[in-house]
């Protein structure tokens, strides 16, 4: 269910599948130029919610993604849920 917003804005309701996956709506993918195989940084905060940031747009220390990968590995999770 996509809603109309001013240029450069997007809002949609998405469902979480059985494996914990969501589909990023086409309008959002087009707005941000997200293509299959792109890397996104998922940030989660219990009070503020969840956000996705395109990795190539992120001005973060180079080791940030490696730290996230290490934390994921330590928790025994894989990218497929």
Backbone as CSV, one residue per row, in Angstrom:
resi,resn,N_x,N_y,N_z,CA_x,CA_y,CA_z,C_x,C_y,C_z
1,UNK,0.838,-1.173,0.000,0.000,0.000,0.000,0.887,1.240,0.000
2,UNK,1.077,1.857,-1.146,1.898,3.059,-1.254,1.021,4.294,-1.168
3,UNK,1.494,5.296,-0.467,0.776,6.551,-0.315,1.481,7.633,-1.121
4,UNK,0.768,8.677,-1.503,1.357,9.784,-2.254,2.021,10.770,-1.294
5,UNK,3.264,11.109,-1.581,4.008,12.061,-0.781,4.731,13.023,-1.698
6,UNK,5.207,14.142,-1.160,5.970,15.083,-1.991,7.198,14.408,-2.600
7,UNK,7.683,14.983,-3.695,8.872,14.452,-4.367,10.007,14.256,-3.365
8,UNK,10.664,13.101,-3.437,11.770,12.793,-2.539,11.352,12.143,-1.236
9,UNK,10.063,11.864,-1.087,9.545,11.229,0.132,8.816,9.950,-0.249
10,UNK,8.798,8.974,0.654,8.097,7.716,0.397,7.691,7.099,1.727
11,UNK,6.497,6.544,1.751,5.999,5.844,2.923,5.139,4.691,2.446
12,UNK,5.317,3.535,3.030,4.538,2.375,2.641,4.469,1.407,3.816
13,UNK,3.426,0.611,3.847,3.308,-0.459,4.833,3.781,-1.737,4.168
14,UNK,4.667,-2.468,4.840,5.163,-3.741,4.318,4.895,-4.834,5.343
15,UNK,4.795,-6.064,4.865,4.591,-7.209,5.757,5.892,-7.972,5.920
16,UNK,6.059,-8.560,7.081,7.215,-9.398,7.362,6.831,-10.841,7.025
17,UNK,7.646,-11.488,6.192,7.396,-12.867,5.804,7.809,-13.844,6.890
18,UNK,7.576,-15.117,6.633,7.881,-16.164,7.616,9.355,-16.230,7.995
19,UNK,10.246,-15.850,7.082,11.684,-15.860,7.362,12.175,-14.517,7.896
20,UNK,11.250,-13.621,8.229,11.631,-12.314,8.748,12.019,-11.333,7.665
21,UNK,11.722,-11.641,6.417,12.101,-10.775,5.304,10.988,-9.800,4.958
22,UNK,11.400,-8.640,4.446,10.450,-7.679,3.907,10.859,-7.374,2.472
23,UNK,9.911,-6.902,1.683,10.207,-6.442,0.330,10.233,-4.915,0.372
24,UNK,11.308,-4.337,-0.120,11.380,-2.884,-0.223,10.552,-2.505,-1.441
25,UNK,9.510,-1.700,-1.252,8.633,-1.365,-2.373,9.376,-0.716,-3.538
26,UNK,8.853,-0.951,-4.747,9.475,-0.447,-5.964,9.715,1.063,-5.899
27,UNK,8.736,1.805,-5.422,8.892,3.258,-5.336,10.067,3.674,-4.466
28,UNK,10.279,2.979,-3.363,11.403,3.280,-2.478,12.722,2.870,-3.137
29,UNK,12.722,1.691,-3.794,13.946,1.257,-4.497,14.329,2.251,-5.579
30,UNK,13.332,2.736,-6.330,13.614,3.708,-7.390,14.080,5.036,-6.809
31,UNK,13.451,5.490,-5.735,13.808,6.754,-5.101,15.263,6.770,-4.655
32,UNK,15.727,5.637,-4.120,17.086,5.558,-3.586,18.060,4.823,-4.499
33,UNK,17.593,4.386,-5.668,18.491,3.695,-6.603,18.984,2.363,-6.081
34,UNK,18.157,1.672,-5.320,18.539,0.375,-4.755,18.335,-0.707,-5.807
35,UNK,19.384,-1.494,-6.044,19.348,-2.566,-7.040,19.667,-3.902,-6.374
36,UNK,19.254,-5.009,-7.002,19.608,-6.324,-6.443,21.113,-6.435,-6.225
37,UNK,21.502,-6.952,-5.079,22.916,-7.114,-4.745,23.512,-5.943,-3.979
38,UNK,22.793,-4.807,-3.896,23.298,-3.665,-3.131,23.383,-4.028,-1.650
39,UNK,24.330,-3.430,-0.955,24.452,-3.617,0.485,23.765,-2.465,1.201
40,UNK,23.000,-2.806,2.226,22.330,-1.808,3.049,22.725,-2.038,4.497
41,UNK,22.875,-0.970,5.242,23.147,-1.058,6.671,21.816,-0.969,7.395
42,UNK,21.490,-1.961,8.204,20.283,-1.937,9.013,20.663,-1.461,10.397
43,UNK,19.986,-0.405,10.850,20.233,0.117,12.187,18.954,-0.047,12.986
44,UNK,19.070,-0.547,14.190,17.888,-0.774,15.024,18.121,-0.210,16.414
45,UNK,17.104,0.443,16.916,17.124,1.014,18.251,15.752,0.758,18.859
46,UNK,15.712,0.141,20.014,14.445,-0.243,20.641,13.475,0.933,20.759
47,UNK,13.981,2.116,21.044,13.113,3.283,21.221,12.796,4.005,19.915
48,UNK,13.726,3.990,18.951,13.562,4.796,17.741,13.139,3.997,16.520
49,UNK,13.258,2.678,16.548,12.822,1.864,15.424,13.968,1.354,14.570
50,UNK,13.641,1.006,13.334,14.585,0.402,12.397,14.752,1.327,11.194
51,UNK,15.987,1.456,10.723,16.267,2.263,9.533,17.235,1.504,8.638
52,UNK,17.114,1.705,7.338,18.045,1.151,6.354,18.777,2.306,5.693
53,UNK,20.090,2.153,5.528,20.907,3.170,4.887,21.736,2.486,3.810
54,UNK,21.767,3.066,2.610,22.591,2.511,1.532,24.060,2.591,1.940
55,UNK,24.768,1.486,1.816,26.157,1.424,2.263,27.038,2.410,1.503
56,UNK,26.785,2.609,0.213,27.634,3.519,-0.553,27.359,4.989,-0.240
57,UNK,26.256,5.282,0.415,25.917,6.650,0.808,26.416,6.969,2.218
58,UNK,26.880,5.957,2.917,27.225,6.101,4.317,28.643,6.618,4.493
59,UNK,28.803,7.675,5.261,30.139,8.176,5.565,30.496,7.716,6.979
60,UNK,30.740,6.416,7.087,31.072,5.813,8.370,32.467,5.195,8.274
61,UNK,33.072,4.929,9.416,34.387,4.283,9.387,34.329,2.981,8.593
62,UNK,35.388,2.716,7.839,35.430,1.546,6.974,35.188,0.250,7.735
63,UNK,35.568,0.178,8.995,35.421,-1.040,9.778,34.026,-1.279,10.323
64,UNK,33.105,-0.328,10.121,31.766,-0.465,10.693,31.053,-1.711,10.184
65,UNK,31.103,-1.964,8.883,30.426,-3.125,8.328,31.076,-4.423,8.803
66,UNK,32.392,-4.412,8.956,33.075,-5.605,9.456,32.666,-5.881,10.900
67,UNK,32.529,-4.840,11.711,32.072,-5.023,13.089,30.655,-5.586,13.119
68,UNK,29.785,-5.101,12.250,28.417,-5.611,12.183,28.424,-7.076,11.771
69,UNK,29.268,-7.435,10.823,29.370,-8.824,10.364,29.869,-9.715,11.489
70,UNK,30.866,-9.253,12.232,31.392,-10.032,13.343,30.319,-10.248,14.407
71,UNK,29.562,-9.221,14.719,28.491,-9.348,15.713,27.443,-10.340,15.237
72,UNK,27.116,-10.287,13.951,26.144,-11.219,13.381,26.666,-12.651,13.485
73,UNK,27.944,-12.847,13.145,28.551,-14.183,13.218,28.572,-14.703,14.655
74,UNK,28.883,-13.829,15.607,28.935,-14.228,17.007,27.558,-14.633,17.534
75,UNK,26.513,-14.023,16.986,25.164,-14.342,17.399,24.601,-15.561,16.658
76,UNK,25.388,-16.123,15.741,24.968,-17.312,15.023,23.856,-17.082,14.022
77,UNK,23.782,-15.853,13.491,22.733,-15.545,12.514,23.354,-15.472,11.129
78,UNK,22.507,-15.811,10.133,22.944,-15.643,8.750,22.017,-14.649,8.074
79,UNK,22.374,-14.241,6.856,21.601,-13.202,6.167,20.238,-13.681,5.710
80,UNK,19.967,-14.977,5.740,18.679,-15.500,5.310,17.682,-15.623,6.445
81,UNK,18.070,-15.252,7.634,17.142,-15.290,8.769,17.319,-16.560,9.499
